[in-house]
């Protein structure tokens, strides 16, 4: 377990939500805790003050964060709310760098209405996952984009996972490319329309397979990100 903190020289502070969580899991003054800033900073801190609204203390030690193998931007076609929240949780644990909701033909378009409210909720899910799994980084949540524009603007190399692709396994292609940065497209629960795959290929996005079985969208996203990080 770790807590997201503001660190200034040799001192740290937690906001009200984090301080409340600290008390819920029964930490007390004098205890040491793991701290991170969501940008790669990791520290060991000692609790000196703890109330219902704040916590603070001294930095005992600066820790060395691991360096992710590569930066993965996941472009996922918008799916149902529960599935999206599961996707955010799983892909944060897998080490995704950035997440972009994409509006494709068969996606759940209503989910991105009132985007600001959704973004705040998604940020909380990502933070909770990062705190639990020990990642020093919080994935970026990018603005929603329609599929056509997302494909045109995707940073290369880029892959699109497609259930009717049977000749190019994703792990094999990633090993060939061995990129420092990679964009991965994952379709909605109904899959991509064939013309969307054609459009992706026209923009130099490689169609790849996740295996013989058709996965749920959130499972496919996790499998793709996890595989790309190995």
PyMOL commands that set and color helices and strands:
alter all, ss='L'
color gray80, all
select helices_A, chain A and resi 16-24+81-94+109-112+115-133+147-153+170-177+194-202+217-228
alter helices_A, ss='H'
color red, helices_A
select strands_A, chain A and resi 2-4+6-8+11-14+32-36+42-50+55-63+71-77+98-103+140-146+158-161+181-186+206-208
alter strands_A, ss='S'
color yellow, strands_A
deselect
rebuild
show_as cartoon
